[in-house]
Amino acid sequence: MTKRVPLLSLLLSIAGLLTSAYLTYTHFDASALVCSADAVIDCETVTTSEQSELLGIPVAFLGLAFFAFLTVICLPFAWRVDALKWVRLAAVGIGVLMVVYLVAAEFLIIGKICLWCTVVHVITLALAYLLVSASLRTSNL
């Protein structure tokens, strides 16, 4: 494992946590949402759509919980626990599946894109790339 992976994963997790916290807040107070609205980009339409909740839970809150969990398992002490490697990989795997669903919902169902959501999606994909590539470099295949 390169020495930068734990720090980068922690920084990405914190960035995702902060962005998800903002999206969770704006889910309940749409007037606090800062985003342009035009034919394609419209954060309010996306964050207030039927797809912005999953089983009655705001997707933004699920993102907040996801990144809070990732932040904890990407803390320096957690990198010393070998078994957490698999937990991190499983977590980002689930995160990537959610990103695929949410991007599909934005494009195919809602017909709008939320820039803040896109930030969360990019962070999730960057974390997945970082963790999977680090895992492959350190595995003895």
Buried (B, 14 or more C-beta within 10 A) or exposed (E): EEEEBBEBBBBBBBBBBBBBBBBBEBBEEEEEBEBEEEEEBBBBBBBBBEBBBEEEEBBBBBBBBBBBBBBEBBBEEBBEEEEBBEBBBEBBEEBBEBBEEBBEBBEEEBBBBBEBBBBBBBBBBBBBEBBBEBBEEEEEE
